[in-house]
Amino acid sequence: MFELGYSELEYPCEWPPSEIGYFLPIQTRTHNFWRWPKRQLHQIRLNSKHRNTVKEIDRNISYSLSERPEFGGWPLDSEPLRIAKVVSRLLAEERALKRPPALHPNDPIPILFWDPFEGLMPMLVKWEFEMNIQIDSISVILQAMDEKWTMQSFLCSIVNSGR
C-alpha cells in the first residue's frame, strides 16, 4: 500500500446513525423523480428531531475533509483518477470547502456521500457522471452506500460499469 500522509475517514458512530434513519434515493427516472422530494421532506423532518447529532456528524466530516491537502498522490490510471477528482470537486462544492479535498482510497462512500439531507450528494454524483462522463451510475452508488464500499471499490465499479 502507498502512503498518502493522511488517514481515511472513520465512521463517527454506528452507521447509519440509528436514531436518525437512513435514506437512499431509489429511482430518479422521470416517472419516479417526484417521489424523491417527498421523501426528502420527510427526511428533513426526521433530521430536525436530531438536529444536534446531524450537525455534529456533518461538522466532523467537513472538518476532516478540509484538513486534508489538495487532491493528489494516488497511483491510479487516468480514468479512476478523473472520476475521483469529480467526486472531490462535488464534495468541495456541497460542503463549502475552500478546495477539493484529497480522497483516501479507504474512505467509506457512505461517509463521503452523507449530508444532512441524506440523498443530495448521491444524486449530484449520479447527475455529474451521466452528464459529463456518460456513465449511468445510480445502481453502483446505491450498492456502494448500502454495502459500505470504500472509495477504491467504488472507482473500480464505476470504471467497469462504463465499459
N, C-alpha and C positions, 0 to 999 in steps of 0.2 A: 504494500500500500504506500502511497505517496503522502508526504507531509505538506499540509496547506497553511499551517500557522494559526489556525482557529479550529474550534471544535464544532461538531454538528449540534443542531438544536435538539433539546430534550423535551419530552412530554412534561408539561408543568404539573400534571395531576393525572388521575385515571382518565383515559381518553376513549371516547369523548366524555367531557365532564357530565356525569350522570344527572346532576341537578339542573343542568342547562338543556340537555337534549341534544339532538344531532339532526341536522337537516342536509340532505343531499338532493339536489335538483334531479328529478327523474328524467324527463324528456323536455326538449326545447323545440321540437318540431312545431310548425305553425299552429296546429290544432291543439297542442298541449301547452303552448307558450303562456297562455293567460292564466293557467293554474299556478305557475311559478310565483307571480306577485302575491297571490292569495296566501300561498304557503310562507312567503317572505314576511307578510304582515303578521301571520300567526307566530312566526319565529321571533319577530321584534317584540311582540307582546310577552312571549315567554322569556326572552332575554331581559326585558325590563324588570322582571321579578328578581333577576340575578345580576343586576347591573354591576355591582362591585366585583363579582367574580369575573364577569366578562371583561370589564375594564382592566383588571389586573392581568389577566391572561393576554389580552391584546397589547397592553403596555410592555409586558415582558418579551413578547415575541418581537415587537417593533424595536425595542432597545437592543436585543441580541443581534438583530439583523443590522441595525445602524452602527454597531460597534465593529462590524467586520470591515476588512479592507475592500477596495474596489474589486470587481469581478476579475478573476484570473487564476492561473495556477493549475487548471485542470488538464491532465493529459488525455484529451478527448479528440476524436475525429471532428471534422468541421461541422457535420450535421447535428450531432448531440450538443456541441458547444453553442451553435447558433440557437437551438431550441432553449438551452439553459439560459442564454442571455435574454431571450424573450421573456421567460418566466421571471428572471431577475428584474428586468425593466418594469414589468407589470407589478411586481411586489413593491418596488420603489414608488410607483405612482399610487397604488392603493393604500400604502401605509405612510405616504407623505415623507419618504426618506429623502435625504439630500442627494444620494446617488444610489444606483443599483447595487445591491449587496452581493458579495461573493456568496455562492451557494456551495455547500459541502455535499459530496456525493451521498453521505449518510443522513442528510436532512430528511426528516419524515414529511412526506407530502401532506398528510392531514394537518400538520402544524403550519407548513408554509402556506397552504391554501385556506387556512382558517381565518375567519374575520368575524366581527361581532354580529354580522347579519347572516352568517353561515350560508354561503351559497354564491355570493357575488364573485369572489376570486375564481372558483372553478369555471363559472360562466365566462368571465373575461378571458381566461386561458383558452377555453373552447373556441370563443369567437375569434381570438387572435390567431390561433392555429388554423382555423378554417379560412380566414380571410387572407393571411399572409404566407402561410406555409402549405396550404391546401391539404390539410390532414383533418379528417373527422375524428375527433379525439374524445368525445363525451364518454364512451364506454370505458376507455382506458383511464380517464380521470376518475370516474365513479369507482372503478375497481381499485385504483391506487388509493383513494380515500378510504374505502371500505376495508381493504386488506392491509392498510398502513405501510405502503411501499416507501422505499427511500427514493431520493431524487435520481440516483443512478438507475434503479429499476424502472422508474417512470420514463426516463430518457430512452432507455433501451426499447421499451414497449412502444413508445411514440414513434421512434425511428422505424421499428419493424412494422408497425401498422401503416406507415406511409408508403411502404414498398409494395 
